[in-house]
Amino acid sequence: MGDIKIVFSDIDGTFLNGDSQVNPKTGQAARALAAKMPFVLVSARMPEAIYPITEEVGIKIPIISYSGALVLTEREEVLYDKRMDGTDTGMVLGVIQRDFPQVTLNYYAGRHWYVEGIDDRVQAEMDITGAEAEVRDFEEILMAEAMPNKILVMADPETNEQMEQELSEKFPNLHVVRSAAHLLEIMDKSVSKATGIKVMLEHFELTAEESLAFGDNYNDVEMLQLCGRSVAMGNAPEDIKKLANAVTLSNEEDGLAEYLLKNGII
């Protein structure tokens, strides 16, 4: 294995513990790492749900948000911004509102999170992430041509499973994937965490071989496959562990810090 010159890490289930907090040891490791080389957080979250974490840890770093659809430098300059097509957006919102009226829809465009009303699910997401939802009519946003980087559906696991299957078949131009049992992400087909990582590698003039990635779930697969060295968390499903080069301790046990220290990266 060559020298590692950049590190990418997923957030939920990887960088954060089960209470959505950063363990002190992991925070310390992140500060040591960011002082030495580019350290990039990669997440399905919007920027406003990532920055409270970096501020708390005390690091200013580049981020990959919306699972690769929006890539920002440490100075918050936009390197990449992939939006969904207007026709697809209108149609997919229409189908969901008609066939699945019980779900909660979230419309993410750039640095904005729009909802048509604040229910318990939205409130819980605001409490977890520290981001603020704005109440707006989706039709109005579409008319203003503020296309989404991502549409997020909050629903019970069975509904999400059904929707993932049906929407994937109906909308071949869209990437429809569950990031958690109760969360379904909808983005442009070209978007994955690997897309965002390629943009970041080009920005730093580094190769995939010089990169290391930490992840714990199915939406981390492309990222783990792309990076020269991949590490699955101890809390990851078995098949994610199988495709990674190494397995570390769980997110509760500071798996990220443990691996970086043990391998002399920090």
C-alpha positions as CSV (number, residue, x, y, z in Angstrom):
1,M,0.0,0.0,0.0
2,G,1.3,3.5,-1.0
3,D,1.3,6.5,1.2
4,I,-2.1,7.9,2.1
5,K,-2.4,11.6,1.2
6,I,-6.2,12.2,1.7
7,V,-8.9,10.7,3.9
8,F,-12.6,10.5,3.2
9,S,-15.1,9.5,5.9
10,D,-18.9,8.9,6.0
11,I,-20.6,10.7,8.8
12,D,-23.6,8.8,10.3
13,G,-22.6,5.4,11.7
14,T,-18.9,6.2,11.0
15,F,-17.7,9.6,12.2
16,L,-20.6,10.0,14.7
17,N,-21.6,7.6,17.5
18,G,-25.1,6.2,17.8
19,D,-26.3,9.4,19.5
20,S,-25.2,11.5,16.5
21,Q,-22.3,12.9,18.5
22,V,-18.5,12.9,17.9
23,N,-16.6,10.9,20.5
24,P,-13.7,12.9,22.0
25,K,-11.1,10.4,20.8
26,T,-12.5,10.6,17.2
27,G,-12.6,14.4,17.4
28,Q,-9.0,14.5,18.5
29,A,-8.0,12.2,15.6
30,A,-9.9,14.4,13.1
31,R,-8.0,17.5,14.3
32,A,-4.6,15.7,14.0
33,L,-5.5,14.4,10.6
34,A,-6.8,17.7,9.2
35,A,-3.6,19.4,10.3
36,K,-1.6,16.8,8.3
37,M,-3.5,16.2,5.1
38,P,-6.9,16.9,3.5
39,F,-9.7,15.2,5.5
40,V,-13.1,15.2,3.8
41,L,-16.5,14.3,5.3
42,V,-18.8,12.6,2.8
43,S,-22.5,12.4,3.5
44,A,-26.1,12.3,2.3
45,R,-26.6,15.3,4.6
46,M,-26.9,18.9,3.4
47,P,-24.0,21.3,4.1
48,E,-26.0,23.0,7.0
49,A,-26.2,19.5,8.7
50,I,-22.4,18.9,8.3
51,Y,-21.0,22.3,9.4
52,P,-22.3,22.1,13.0
53,I,-20.2,18.9,13.3
54,T,-17.0,20.4,11.9
55,E,-17.4,23.5,14.0
56,E,-17.9,21.5,17.2
57,V,-14.7,19.4,16.4
58,G,-12.9,22.7,15.6
59,I,-11.8,21.9,12.0
60,K,-12.4,23.8,8.7
61,I,-12.4,21.1,6.0
62,P,-13.8,20.4,2.5
63,I,-17.1,18.5,2.4
64,I,-19.0,16.3,0.0
65,S,-22.8,16.6,0.6
66,Y,-25.9,15.1,-0.8
67,S,-24.0,11.9,-1.4
68,G,-21.8,13.6,-4.1
69,A,-24.2,16.0,-5.6
70,L,-22.7,19.1,-4.0
71,V,-18.9,19.4,-3.3
72,L,-17.5,22.4,-1.4
73,T,-13.9,23.4,-0.5
74,E,-12.9,24.3,3.1
75,R,-13.7,27.9,2.2
76,E,-17.2,26.8,1.1
77,E,-16.5,27.4,-2.6
78,V,-18.6,25.2,-4.9
79,L,-16.5,22.7,-6.9
80,Y,-19.5,20.6,-8.2
81,D,-23.2,21.1,-8.1
82,K,-25.4,18.5,-9.7
83,R,-29.2,19.1,-9.8
84,M,-32.0,16.9,-10.9
85,D,-33.7,17.6,-14.2
86,G,-36.9,19.7,-13.9
87,T,-39.2,17.3,-15.7
88,D,-38.0,14.3,-13.6
89,T,-38.4,16.4,-10.5
90,G,-42.0,17.4,-11.3
91,M,-43.0,13.9,-12.3
92,V,-41.4,12.1,-9.3
93,L,-42.9,14.5,-6.8
94,G,-46.3,14.0,-8.5
95,V,-46.1,10.2,-8.4
96,I,-45.1,10.2,-4.7
97,Q,-47.8,12.7,-3.7
98,R,-50.4,10.7,-5.6
99,D,-49.4,7.1,-4.6
100,F,-47.8,7.6,-1.2
101,P,-49.6,10.5,0.5
102,Q,-48.6,9.3,4.0
103,V,-44.8,10.0,3.5
104,T,-42.9,13.2,4.3
105,L,-41.2,14.9,1.4
106,N,-38.0,17.0,1.7
107,Y,-36.7,19.1,-1.2
108,Y,-33.0,20.1,-0.9
109,A,-31.6,22.7,-3.3
110,G,-28.1,24.0,-2.6
111,R,-27.9,25.4,0.9
112,H,-31.7,25.2,1.4
113,W,-34.0,22.5,2.8
114,Y,-37.6,23.0,1.8
115,V,-40.7,21.2,3.3
116,E,-44.4,21.8,2.8
117,G,-45.0,21.6,6.5
118,I,-43.1,20.7,9.7
119,D,-44.3,17.4,11.0
120,D,-42.7,15.1,13.7
121,R,-40.3,13.6,11.2
122,V,-39.0,16.9,10.0
123,Q,-38.7,18.2,13.6
124,A,-36.7,15.1,14.5
125,E,-34.3,15.6,11.6
126,M,-33.9,19.3,12.6
127,D,-33.1,18.2,16.1
128,I,-30.5,15.6,15.0
129,T,-28.8,17.7,12.3
130,G,-29.1,21.3,13.6
131,A,-30.2,22.3,10.1
132,E,-33.4,24.4,9.7
133,A,-36.2,23.5,7.3
134,E,-38.0,26.3,5.3
135,V,-41.7,25.9,4.7
136,R,-42.4,26.5,1.0
137,D,-44.7,25.2,-1.7
138,F,-42.8,22.8,-4.0
139,E,-44.7,23.9,-7.1
140,E,-43.5,27.5,-6.4
141,I,-39.8,26.3,-6.1
142,L,-40.1,24.4,-9.3
143,M,-41.6,27.4,-11.1
144,A,-38.6,29.5,-9.8
145,E,-36.4,26.8,-11.3
146,A,-34.5,26.1,-8.1
147,M,-33.9,22.4,-9.0
148,P,-33.1,20.0,-6.2
149,N,-29.8,18.3,-5.6
150,K,-31.8,15.7,-3.7
151,I,-35.3,14.8,-2.7
152,L,-35.5,12.9,0.6
153,V,-38.5,10.7,1.5
154,M,-39.2,9.9,5.2
155,A,-41.4,6.9,5.7
156,D,-41.8,3.6,7.4
157,P,-39.3,0.9,6.2
158,E,-41.9,-1.1,4.3
159,T,-43.1,1.9,2.3
160,N,-39.5,2.9,1.5
161,E,-38.7,-0.5,0.3
162,Q,-41.7,-0.5,-2.0
163,M,-41.0,3.0,-3.2
164,E,-37.3,2.2,-3.9
165,Q,-38.4,-0.6,-6.2
166,E,-41.3,1.3,-8.0
167,L,-39.5,4.6,-8.4
168,S,-36.3,3.0,-9.7
169,E,-38.3,1.2,-12.4
170,K,-40.4,4.3,-13.3
171,F,-37.5,6.8,-13.3
172,P,-34.4,5.3,-15.0
173,N,-32.7,8.8,-15.0
174,L,-32.8,8.9,-11.2
175,H,-30.7,7.3,-8.5
176,V,-33.1,6.0,-5.9
177,V,-31.5,4.5,-2.8
178,R,-32.2,4.0,0.9
179,S,-29.6,5.6,3.2
180,A,-31.4,4.2,6.3
181,A,-34.5,2.1,6.8
182,H,-36.7,5.2,7.1
183,L,-34.9,7.4,4.6
184,L,-35.1,7.2,0.8
185,E,-32.8,9.4,-1.3
186,I,-33.6,10.5,-4.8
187,M,-30.9,12.2,-7.0
188,D,-29.7,12.4,-10.5
189,K,-28.5,9.0,-11.8
190,S,-24.9,10.2,-12.1
191,V,-24.6,11.0,-8.4
192,S,-22.7,8.8,-6.0
193,K,-20.2,9.4,-3.2
194,A,-17.6,8.2,-5.7
195,T,-18.6,11.1,-8.1
196,G,-17.9,13.6,-5.4
197,I,-14.6,12.0,-4.4
198,K,-13.4,12.1,-8.0
199,V,-14.1,15.9,-8.0
200,M,-12.2,16.3,-4.7
201,L,-9.2,14.2,-5.9
202,E,-8.9,16.3,-9.0
203,H,-9.1,19.5,-6.9
204,F,-6.1,18.3,-4.7
205,E,-4.3,16.8,-7.7
206,L,-4.3,13.4,-6.0
207,T,-5.1,9.9,-7.3
208,A,-7.6,7.3,-5.9
209,E,-4.6,5.1,-4.9
210,E,-3.5,7.8,-2.5
211,S,-6.9,7.9,-0.7
212,L,-8.4,6.2,2.2
213,A,-12.2,5.9,2.9
214,F,-14.2,4.9,6.0
215,G,-17.8,3.8,5.6
216,D,-20.5,1.7,7.3
217,N,-23.4,1.3,4.9
218,Y,-24.7,0.5,1.4
219,N,-24.6,4.0,0.1
220,D,-20.8,3.9,0.9
221,V,-20.1,1.0,-1.6
222,E,-19.0,3.2,-4.5
223,M,-16.7,5.2,-2.3
224,L,-15.1,2.1,-0.7
225,Q,-14.6,0.6,-4.1
226,L,-13.0,3.7,-5.6
227,C,-10.4,4.6,-2.9
228,G,-7.0,2.9,-2.7
229,R,-7.6,1.8,0.8
230,S,-11.1,1.1,2.2
231,V,-12.1,0.5,5.9
232,A,-15.5,-0.7,7.0
233,M,-16.7,0.1,10.5
234,G,-17.3,-2.7,13.0
235,N,-21.0,-1.8,13.0
236,A,-21.2,-2.3,9.2
237,P,-23.3,-5.1,7.6
238,E,-21.3,-8.2,6.7
239,D,-21.3,-7.7,3.0
240,I,-19.8,-4.1,3.4
241,K,-17.1,-5.6,5.6
242,K,-16.3,-8.2,2.9
243,L,-15.7,-5.6,0.2
244,A,-13.4,-3.3,2.3
245,N,-9.7,-3.9,2.6
246,A,-9.9,-3.7,6.4
247,V,-12.4,-3.7,9.2
248,T,-12.0,-1.4,12.3
249,L,-13.8,-1.1,15.6
250,S,-17.4,0.2,15.6
251,N,-18.4,3.9,15.6
252,E,-19.1,3.7,19.3
253,E,-15.6,2.4,19.9
254,D,-13.7,5.2,17.9
255,G,-13.0,2.8,15.0
256,L,-11.9,5.7,12.8
257,A,-9.4,7.0,15.3
258,E,-8.2,3.5,16.2
259,Y,-7.4,2.7,12.5
260,L,-5.6,6.0,11.9
261,L,-3.4,5.6,15.0
262,K,-2.7,1.9,14.5
263,N,-1.6,2.4,10.9
264,G,0.6,5.5,11.7
265,I,-1.5,7.8,9.6
266,I,-1.7,10.3,12.5
